Amino acid sequence: MAVDFNRNFFELFGLDPLFGIDTVELERVYRDLQSQVHPDRYAHLPESQRRLSMQWATRVNEAYRTLRQPLSRAQYLLEINGVDTRHESNTAMPPDFLMEQMEWREAAAEARAAEDMDGLERLHHRLDGQVDSLFAEVEAQIDRNRNHAAAADAVRRLMFVLRLRDEVDEALEALES
Amino acid sequence: MALLQISEPGMSAEPHKHRLAVGIDLGTTNSLVATVRNGVPVVLVDEEGRPLLPSIVRYRADGAVDVGYPAQSMQARDPRNTIVSVKRFMGRGLKDVAHVEMMPYDFLDAEGMVRVRTVAGVKSPVEASAEILKVLRRRAEASLGGELLGAVITVPAYFDDAQRQATKDAAKLAGLNVLRLLNEPTAAAIAYGLDNASQGVYAVYDLGGGTFDFSILKLSRGVFEVLATSGDAALGGDDFDQRVYCWILDHASIAPPDAHDARRLLLKAREAKEHLTGNDEAVVLANLGSGESVNLMLSRDGFADMTRHLVAKTLGPVRKALRDAGLKPRDVNGVVMVGGATRMPQVQKAVAEFFGQDPLTNLDPEKVVALGAAMQANVLAGNRQADEDWLLLDVIPLSLGLETMGGLTEKIIPRNSTIPIAKAQDFTTFKDGQTAMSFHVVQGEREMVRDCRSLARFELRGIPPMVAGAARIRVTFQVDADGLLAVSAREMSSGVEASVTVKPSYGLTDDEVAGMLRDGMEHAGDDMEARSLREQQVEAQRVIEATEAALKADAHLLSAAERADIESAIARMRQLAEGGSNSRAVKAGVEALNQATTEFAARRMDQSIRRALAGQKVDEIRV
């Protein structure tokens, strides 16, 4: 019997399938699980058991990685509810959102070209605010309203905003070094 | 109600039975072997009481091989056949090795891993490293009085896949069972962290003879979690020697030295460097074979000035790892110094300034890696005691990916991912009726394939002919707990299994390793079949012991009939292993027993997981 792939990541960690999870508990369970299945526990045992342990430890790592990051956690929750936000292409976004994104993108490019660290920092903070409110939206839609379509919409926006924030961070790092 | 002792996986089922295991620090300049004796990690010394084995291998015309001090004493007289710092060549091509023009070796200009032509024939770095490992294995067996169950061998955290694989191949040639390849800074953290019962975020600054590693770990409740690692696989104490050597050539008015004099002066450069750790000035005195002589004075400040750029070069990876971990220098609770090169005062000063605190140097920086490796080997061998309950969660240092259109890299597994890890990616055909597809596996952070390390190329054949874009080829990357990558590919839509052949770019193929193993045995008058029978018998014993321990602990997971099946499989296995049969029969028996216990093993794993979720103490359960 291979790893039981029917159990989803929340079930594997004994957690309710909610966006708002207790991250301290998540980390505790992760460590408890790894201390049971990690290959270091099986290094002196026969090959078949070493292989089984590697499959489990790989699965536990994948689950932890997915649940720990809020974006991948949201995407995973939507996926087990039948909404794929990871592989879809050609999703139409509302024009006002796209306009705002373009403006921010231009501001980032200008600040980068002018080596304007303060400008980039300000942009970073504004993006932080938007990220926080979008995650709050995701949590409300998934955990309280069970409105997966609305949650998916917020996740798609988040993907845009997070990518832009990464670019701003990279520009800041380049200026710092 | 009785209390039943249930052994956790990895905990010794029979406490009186101590399995022999060692930790080996296979260093650029020196190597060490250590073990845990009566609960205390100790470095094993040679007959003359010396803990270090210089990582120097000399090949002689009669086929004999000198390793360590005897080779070291001949290096100036026989530089062509005396290989120093062989670690720098592991898993590397000739063009990757720095300062080749200054080295006295007769390099073979061929594709793949660099090789050296010696008086005893062409040698690969893997073979030379195996000679060092053999000496350490014999030292350990003589000192511990028995055959080793296995060894933990340390590698720089920043070693790529080819370098790790080369290290594992060397161990195989040396007849060592590798329990784990362990990252050097992580090994140091074990030795350090357990000694000091530390909690919090620690950094390990490891400047060895030829490699630089920097790792950030979070220590809590017996878990060592590596948050980020970075480094430079070609930067170490050797480079400081090289700087002094160049300074000698610039300041002593001598003709360009031949290979012998070059080695002599390089040794003088190293002596001067070491002298400057505790003194303000060093005198460089040498009489050369050319009849010329050198008489120079080097001050500590002068040495610090000429190596400033090397020290600065280590801070780049330090910043990168902090960034990856999302931390600032002030978030680090302590900085552990590892590697002989961290004895240099200018290095300690730079680290202290960067982190705003004095680095921790209370463990011998040259021994700490071997001691940590020994502690981990003890645990992996199954000698774990209840109070030695720790867990290592390590990461992969460099991203792994595939080449895509236009020479671009597609990252499959990002750097600093916790291992073991697996990721799959789907690809498709771009021509109608296409039946084969080739892949190029690379490692590194750069966008262009030509700036990354090439690991291997492989081809998937036997794809059923379909229209372009219809085939779905799933490529899976699996990185195991040694940090080693295995790649597999299959066509998903038809379910047809296609065959994969992998050609490593800078490694040895399985056939080459098998060939070297055979040659080595013929040389030693060993019999291949006898050795492989012995190995299979050991494995058979291991499977029987593990199965019996499992039956003892968890028989309740089996029905009476299932239990009877397993017991009869054990009996058959025992007959096979004890009868003077051939290795293939024993191997088939091992596989049959493994087969018979697969379901049982899966149920036990499931039980462990359920208990972990229930938060129960597993070693004491009320029944």
Interface residues (C-beta under 8 A of the other chain):
Chain A: M1 A2 D4 L12 F13 G14 V29 R31 D32 L33 Q34 S35 Q36 V37 H38 P39 D40 R41 Y42 A43 H44 L45 P46 E47 S48 Q49 L52 S53 M54 W56 A57 T58 N61 E62 Y64 R65 E173 S177
Chain B: E8 P9 G10 R19 L149 G150 L179 R180 R221 V223 R319 R323 Q376 V379 L380 A381 G382 D389 L391 L392 L393 S417 T418 I419 P420 I421 A422 Q478 D480 A481 E539 R542 V543 A546 V590 N594 Q595 T597 T598 E599 A601 A602 M605 D606 S608 I609 R611 A612 L613 G615 V618
